[in-house]
Amino acid sequence: MSKLDGKVALVSGAGRGIGRAIALKLAGEGARVALNDLDAGPAAEVVAEIEAMGGEALAVVGDVTADGFADKFVAAAVDKFGGLDIIVNNAGYSWDTVIQKTTDEQFDAMLDIHIKAPFKILRAFAGPLREMAKAEAEAGQLKNRKVVNISSIGGLFGNAGQIGYASGKTALIGLTKTLAKEWGRYQVNVNCVAFGLIQTRMTETFDDGKPNMHDVGGKDIPMGVPPEFVGFINKMIPLGRPGTPQDAANAVYLFCIPESDYISGEVVLASGGLVI
Ligand SMILES: NC(=O)c1ccc[n+]([C@@H]2O[C@H](COP(=O)([O-])OP(=O)(O)OC[C@H]3O[C@@H](n4cnc5c(N)ncnc54)[C@H](O)[C@@H]3O)[C@@H](O)[C@H]2O)c1
């Protein structure tokens, strides 16, 4: 018997990096997973990996910031698996510059992905949640559900050069704390995990002074960090190393299991002890 047997999880941005590791971890612990990514190929690969482990998964490909997508995503999970117990708002990317170089389009894009998309996904779940919780209460079978929102040390402490990204990640903490108060009546634990430096596409080093360019929904977005920054941060991390996507997924998992049923509205850093 695994801890998440019988649970249904929804994970956004699960085609790569941390989201992929979360989807695999939750599936490995028994959950059926509705996973999303902008990119169909990576999403299909993660579904295949879960199926190869003997699990069940569904890919809901699309842009979590697009109008109407959140309702489609939540409905697809509920239709396919007959319920929804865990929502992980993970999809994200950085599009970084200092304030004077940040365009309106760029700032809006960061707020769209890091705060508006989680808001829309959780709002889309409000109706189904109320019905499920009401039926369970009438049957005398109350159960906890879990929301885990993915923030960042930049959201907690700010980070020079990430004016839009950090603003979105800070706003997500406000959403987490407020929803914990609104959905406590439905036995939903709403928490936030804020990562430090995790090794993914977003944080790959670049050597030639130029960021790595990645396609995000048809836009070429500069990502990555210079090696001198990684060297500096690694020295500042008390545990002495950056995190892996598995480290990140393990932290999220803690907020998905019954042992965290009395923890809500919290923000936990998974940063190897880094607090800047
Ligand atoms: N890597 C880190 O050090 C770090 C630190 C703190 C927080 N985070 C957060 O962790 C989350 C995952 O990032 P990652 O490091 O795994 O990056 P990643 O680039 O490896 O993976 C992110 C995934 O999200 C998808 N995605 C992006 N925009 C999307 C959209 N509009 N709709 C659907 N999918 C979309 C991408 O296609 C990609 O597969 C992000 O929210 C990020 O801000 C990462």
Ligand as a Chemical Component Dictionary entry (heavy atoms), coordinates in Angstrom:
data_LIG
# 
_chem_comp.id                   LIG 
_chem_comp.type                 NON-POLYMER 
_chem_comp.pdbx_formal_charge   0 
_chem_comp.three_letter_code    LIG 
# 
loop_
_chem_comp_atom.comp_id 
_chem_comp_atom.atom_id 
_chem_comp_atom.alt_atom_id 
_chem_comp_atom.type_symbol 
_chem_comp_atom.charge 
_chem_comp_atom.model_Cartn_x 
_chem_comp_atom.model_Cartn_y 
_chem_comp_atom.model_Cartn_z 
_chem_comp_atom.pdbx_ordinal 
LIG N1  N1  N 0  14.939 25.533 -11.213 1  
LIG C1  C1  C 0  14.977 26.340 -10.160 2  
LIG O1  O1  O 0  16.059 26.629 -9.600  3  
LIG C2  C2  C 0  13.706 26.900 -9.598  4  
LIG C3  C3  C 0  13.795 27.663 -8.418  5  
LIG C4  C4  C 0  12.631 28.187 -7.853  6  
LIG C5  C5  C 0  11.410 27.951 -8.459  7  
LIG N2  N2  N 1  11.356 27.229 -9.619  8  
LIG C6  C6  C 0  10.031 27.026 -10.223 9  
LIG O2  O2  O 0  9.829  25.658 -10.458 10 
LIG C7  C7  C 0  8.890  25.512 -11.543 11 
LIG C8  C8  C 0  9.435  24.523 -12.559 12 
LIG O3  O3  O 0  10.600 25.062 -13.170 13 
LIG P1  P1  P 0  11.796 24.157 -13.720 14 
LIG O4  O4  O 0  13.026 24.651 -13.096 15 
LIG O5  O5  O -1 11.440 22.725 -13.621 16 
LIG O6  O6  O 0  11.827 24.633 -15.256 17 
LIG P2  P2  P 0  11.782 23.783 -16.618 18 
LIG O7  O7  O 0  11.963 24.767 -17.703 19 
LIG O8  O8  O 0  12.725 22.630 -16.534 20 
LIG O9  O9  O 0  10.320 23.183 -16.654 21 
LIG C9  C9  C 0  9.177  24.015 -16.690 22 
LIG C10 C10 C 0  8.111  23.372 -17.569 23 
LIG O10 O10 O 0  6.961  24.237 -17.542 24 
LIG C11 C11 C 0  6.443  24.297 -18.868 25 
LIG N3  N3  N 0  5.697  25.543 -19.072 26 
LIG C12 C12 C 0  6.216  26.809 -19.141 27 
LIG N4  N4  N 0  5.230  27.673 -19.395 28 
LIG C13 C13 C 0  4.079  26.950 -19.501 29 
LIG C14 C14 C 0  2.742  27.284 -19.786 30 
LIG N5  N5  N 0  2.382  28.548 -20.033 31 
LIG N6  N6  N 0  1.814  26.299 -19.793 32 
LIG C15 C15 C 0  2.172  25.009 -19.578 33 
LIG N7  N7  N 0  3.446  24.635 -19.326 34 
LIG C16 C16 C 0  4.379  25.606 -19.294 35 
LIG C17 C17 C 0  7.664  24.214 -19.774 36 
LIG O11 O11 O 0  7.319  23.802 -21.095 37 
LIG C18 C18 C 0  8.545  23.218 -19.026 38 
LIG O12 O12 O 0  8.367  21.900 -19.482 39 
LIG C19 C19 C 0  8.662  26.915 -12.105 40 
LIG O13 O13 O 0  7.478  27.456 -11.568 41 
LIG C20 C20 C 0  9.862  27.676 -11.593 42 
LIG O14 O14 O 0  9.618  29.042 -11.500 43 
LIG C21 C21 C 0  12.470 26.699 -10.194 44 
# 
loop_
_chem_comp_bond.comp_id 
_chem_comp_bond.atom_id_1 
_chem_comp_bond.atom_id_2 
_chem_comp_bond.value_order 
_chem_comp_bond.pdbx_ordinal 
LIG N1  C1  SING 1  
LIG C1  O1  DOUB 2  
LIG C1  C2  SING 3  
LIG C2  C3  SING 4  
LIG C2  C21 DOUB 5  
LIG C3  C4  DOUB 6  
LIG C4  C5  SING 7  
LIG C5  N2  DOUB 8  
LIG N2  C6  SING 9  
LIG N2  C21 SING 10 
LIG C6  O2  SING 11 
LIG C6  C20 SING 12 
LIG O2  C7  SING 13 
LIG C7  C8  SING 14 
LIG C7  C19 SING 15 
LIG C8  O3  SING 16 
LIG O3  P1  SING 17 
LIG P1  O4  DOUB 18 
LIG P1  O5  SING 19 
LIG P1  O6  SING 20 
LIG O6  P2  SING 21 
LIG P2  O7  DOUB 22 
LIG P2  O8  SING 23 
LIG P2  O9  SING 24 
LIG O9  C9  SING 25 
LIG C9  C10 SING 26 
LIG C10 O10 SING 27 
LIG C10 C18 SING 28 
LIG O10 C11 SING 29 
LIG C11 N3  SING 30 
LIG C11 C17 SING 31 
LIG N3  C12 SING 32 
LIG N3  C16 SING 33 
LIG C12 N4  DOUB 34 
LIG N4  C13 SING 35 
LIG C13 C14 SING 36 
LIG C13 C16 DOUB 37 
LIG C14 N5  SING 38 
LIG C14 N6  DOUB 39 
LIG N6  C15 SING 40 
LIG C15 N7  DOUB 41 
LIG N7  C16 SING 42 
LIG C17 O11 SING 43 
LIG C17 C18 SING 44 
LIG C18 O12 SING 45 
LIG C19 O13 SING 46 
LIG C19 C20 SING 47 
LIG C20 O14 SING 48 
# 
